[in-house]
Amino acid sequence: MTSTVPATSTMLKVLGCVTGVVGALLVYGILQERIMTRPYGEGKDAERFTFSVFLVMNNRIVSMIVAALVLALKKGTVSPVAPIYSYAAVSASNVVATTCQYEALKYVSFPVQTLGKCAKMIPVMIWGYAINGKTYKLADYLIACGVMTGCTLFAMYGETTSKSAADGGPSTGMYGIALMVGYLGFDGFTSTFQDKLFKGYNMETYNQMLWVNFCSATISSVWLFSDSSMGTAIEFIKNHPEALNDVLILSAGSTCGQLCILYTIREFGALLFATIMTTRQFLSILLSCIIFMHPLTLMQWLGTGLVFVSLYYQAFVKSAAKKEDAKAEEVLPTNGATGDAKAA
C-alpha cells in the first residue's frame, strides 16, 4: 500500500508536467500565429500586427516580474551574480533570435517555422565546436542528418509560404527561410554562449532568468524607441484592445512554459523534458493545420515524421548514455578499492 502512494504521486507529477509544458506552449504557439498572421479589426479598419520586438519586450517583462517574485518568495539572491555585461551579451543574441522567429511567420507558415526550430541542434553543434571545442559522436551526426532530411522533404514537396505573405511579402518565402536561419544561428549561439559565460558562477536559475530578461527587456525597449515603433505599437493596441489580450496571454503562456520546463528538468531530468517538447512541437503543427488550415502533402507529413522520429531517438540515445556513465561511476570506486587491496 505504501509503495502505491509514491508511485501515484509521481504519476500525478508527471501528468502535471506534461499538461503544464504542453498546454502553456500550445497556447503560446497558437497565439503567436494568430497575432503575426491574422488582421485585427474588420473591413477598412483591419490591420496586421507587425511589431515583433514589442512582443519580445512584453514576454521578457512578464518573465522578469515572475522571476523576481519567485526569488522574493524563496528569499534567493536578487542582485546580479555575474557581471551585467554577461547577461546583456546573452540577452542581445536572444532578442535577435526571438525577433527573427516572430518575423518569419509573416513569410512562412507556422508548420515550417516549428519544423525549422527542430533543426536547432545543428547550429548548437557548430557553435559548440567553434566556441567550446566540443566533439560529437556518430549518433549525433546521424540524428542531425535525419532532421535535415525531414526538413528538406517538407520544404521541397509542398507549400511553405505564409498566407499573409501573399499581401505583399516575398511570395517565395525565401526571406522567411532566411529569418529562420537567422533564428537558428542566434538561438544556437545564445545557448552555447550562455553555458560558457555563466560557467564558474554559483547562479540560481531564477537569478539568471531575472537578469537575462531584464537586459532583454531593456535592449528591446531601446530598439523600439530608436526606430520610433514604440509609439506606433501602443497606438495599434489602443485601436485594437483585443490585441493587448492576445499579447498578455502570449507572454503568460511563454513564462508559464519556462517555469514548467524548469520544474520538469529538476524533478524528472532531460529525457522526459525532451520527449514532452518533441510531442508538443508535433501537436503544435497538427493544431495549426486544423485551426489555420495549412494543408500538408503526403511527402510533407513523411518529412515531419522523419524529424520527430530522429528527435525521439536522440532523447533515448542521451538517456542510455547517461545510464552507462552512471554505471561506470559505480564500478570505478570498486576497481580502485580492489587495486588498493592488492597493493596492500
SVG drawing of the C-alpha trace seen along z (x, -y; Angstrom):
<svg xmlns="http://www.w3.org/2000/svg" viewBox="-16 -58 67 66">
<polyline fill="none" stroke="black" stroke-width="0.4" points="0.0,0.0 2.8,-2.4 4.6,-1.8 1.5,-2.5 1.1,-6.1 4.6,-7.3 4.0,-5.8 0.6,-7.5 2.2,-10.8 4.9,-10.5 2.4,-9.8 0.4,-12.9 3.5,-15.0 4.5,-13.7 0.9,-14.3 1.1,-17.9 4.4,-18.5 3.1,-17.2 -0.1,-19.3 1.8,-22.4 4.5,-22.3 2.3,-21.2 -0.7,-23.3 1.3,-26.6 3.4,-26.2 0.5,-25.2 -1.3,-28.4 1.9,-30.3 2.3,-28.8 -1.4,-29.3 -1.4,-33.0 2.0,-33.6 0.5,-32.6 -2.8,-34.5 -1.0,-37.7 1.5,-37.7 -0.6,-36.4 -4.3,-37.5 -5.6,-41.0 -7.3,-42.9 -10.5,-44.8 -12.9,-44.4 -13.3,-45.9 -11.3,-49.1 -10.2,-49.1 -8.5,-45.7 -4.7,-46.0 -2.0,-43.4 0.2,-43.5 3.8,-44.0 5.7,-44.8 7.8,-41.7 10.2,-43.4 7.2,-44.7 6.1,-41.1 9.7,-40.2 9.7,-43.2 6.4,-42.1 7.4,-38.5 10.6,-39.5 8.9,-42.0 6.4,-39.4 9.1,-36.7 11.3,-39.2 8.5,-40.1 7.7,-36.4 11.4,-35.6 11.6,-38.5 8.5,-37.3 9.9,-33.7 13.2,-34.9 11.4,-37.1 9.3,-34.2 12.3,-31.8 14.5,-34.6 17.0,-33.9 19.8,-36.2 18.2,-39.1 21.3,-41.1 23.3,-40.0 25.8,-37.2 27.8,-37.6 28.9,-40.9 25.9,-42.7 27.6,-42.6 27.5,-38.8 23.7,-38.8 23.5,-41.6 25.5,-39.6 23.2,-36.6 20.1,-38.9 21.2,-40.7 21.5,-37.4 18.2,-36.1 16.3,-39.3 17.6,-39.0 16.7,-35.2 13.2,-35.7 12.5,-38.6 13.6,-36.5 11.2,-33.8 8.2,-36.1 9.1,-37.9 9.4,-34.6 5.7,-34.0 5.0,-36.9 6.6,-34.9 6.5,-31.2 3.7,-29.1 3.7,-28.1 4.4,-24.4 7.5,-25.4 8.6,-27.7 8.1,-24.9 9.8,-22.2 12.7,-24.6 13.1,-25.1 13.6,-21.4 16.8,-21.8 18.2,-23.9 20.7,-21.0 22.7,-21.7 23.8,-25.3 24.2,-24.2 26.7,-21.5 28.5,-24.1 28.7,-26.7 29.7,-24.1 32.7,-23.1 33.6,-26.7 33.3,-28.2 34.0,-25.2 35.9,-22.8 33.2,-20.2 33.2,-17.0 30.2,-14.8 29.5,-11.1 28.4,-9.4 24.9,-9.1 24.7,-12.9 25.6,-13.4 23.1,-10.7 20.3,-12.4 21.3,-15.8 21.1,-14.2 17.7,-12.8 16.4,-16.2 17.9,-17.9 16.5,-15.3 13.0,-15.7 13.1,-19.5 14.3,-19.3 11.4,-16.9 9.0,-19.3 10.3,-22.3 10.6,-20.6 7.2,-18.8 4.6,-21.3 3.6,-24.9 5.8,-26.6 4.8,-30.3 2.6,-32.0 -0.9,-33.0 -0.3,-36.6 2.8,-36.8 0.6,-37.0 -0.5,-40.5 2.9,-41.9 5.8,-40.0 8.2,-37.8 5.9,-35.2 8.6,-32.6 9.1,-32.6 12.8,-32.8 13.0,-35.8 11.1,-33.7 13.6,-30.9 16.5,-33.4 14.9,-34.7 14.6,-31.1 18.3,-30.5 19.0,-33.7 16.8,-32.4 18.6,-29.1 22.1,-30.7 21.4,-33.3 19.5,-30.8 22.2,-28.2 24.8,-30.9 22.7,-32.0 22.5,-28.6 26.2,-27.8 27.5,-31.2 25.3,-31.2 26.9,-28.0 30.4,-29.4 29.7,-32.9 28.0,-31.6 30.3,-28.7 32.0,-29.0 29.3,-31.2 27.1,-29.7 24.0,-31.1 20.4,-30.2 18.2,-29.6 15.7,-32.3 18.5,-34.8 19.7,-34.1 16.1,-34.3 15.6,-37.7 18.7,-39.4 18.7,-38.0 15.1,-39.0 15.8,-42.4 18.6,-43.0 16.4,-41.6 13.5,-44.0 16.0,-46.9 17.5,-46.1 14.1,-45.6 12.8,-48.8 15.8,-50.8 15.3,-49.1 11.6,-50.2 12.4,-53.8 15.3,-54.0 13.2,-53.2 10.1,-55.1 8.0,-52.0 7.1,-52.0 4.5,-54.8 3.1,-53.1 2.8,-49.8 1.0,-51.4 -1.3,-53.2 -2.2,-49.9 -3.0,-48.4 -5.3,-51.4 -7.1,-51.0 -7.4,-47.2 -7.7,-46.4 -8.2,-42.7 -4.6,-42.6 -3.5,-43.5 -5.3,-40.5 -3.5,-38.2 -0.1,-39.8 -0.6,-39.4 -1.8,-35.8 1.1,-35.0 3.6,-36.4 1.9,-34.5 2.0,-31.2 5.7,-31.8 6.5,-32.4 4.4,-29.6 6.0,-27.3 9.5,-28.3 8.6,-27.6 7.1,-24.2 10.2,-23.3 12.5,-24.2 10.4,-22.1 10.2,-19.1 14.0,-19.1 14.7,-19.4 12.2,-16.7 12.5,-14.1 15.5,-15.0 16.2,-15.8 14.7,-12.6 11.1,-13.3 11.6,-17.0 12.9,-16.2 10.0,-13.8 7.4,-16.3 8.9,-19.1 9.1,-16.9 5.4,-15.8 4.4,-19.5 6.1,-20.5 4.2,-17.8 0.9,-18.8 1.6,-22.5 1.9,-21.6 -1.2,-19.4 -3.3,-22.1 -2.0,-24.8 -3.0,-22.7 -6.5,-22.3 -7.1,-25.8 -5.4,-27.9 -6.0,-25.5 -2.5,-24.6 -2.9,-21.6 0.2,-19.4 1.2,-16.9 2.0,-13.2 5.7,-13.9 5.5,-16.8 3.9,-14.5 6.7,-12.0 9.3,-14.7 7.6,-15.7 7.6,-12.1 11.3,-11.7 12.2,-14.8 10.2,-13.7 11.4,-10.1 15.0,-11.5 14.3,-13.7 12.7,-10.9 15.7,-8.7 18.0,-11.5 16.2,-11.7 16.6,-7.9 20.2,-7.8 21.1,-10.5 19.2,-8.7 21.1,-5.4 24.5,-7.3 23.7,-8.8 22.8,-5.4 26.1,-3.9 28.0,-6.8 26.3,-6.2 27.1,-2.5 30.8,-3.4 30.9,-5.7 29.6,-2.9 32.2,-0.5 35.2,-2.8 35.4,-3.0 35.1,0.8 38.0,1.3 40.0,-1.3 39.3,0.4 40.3,3.8 43.6,2.3 44.4,0.8 43.7,4.2 46.0,6.0 48.8,3.4 48.5,3.9"/>
</svg>
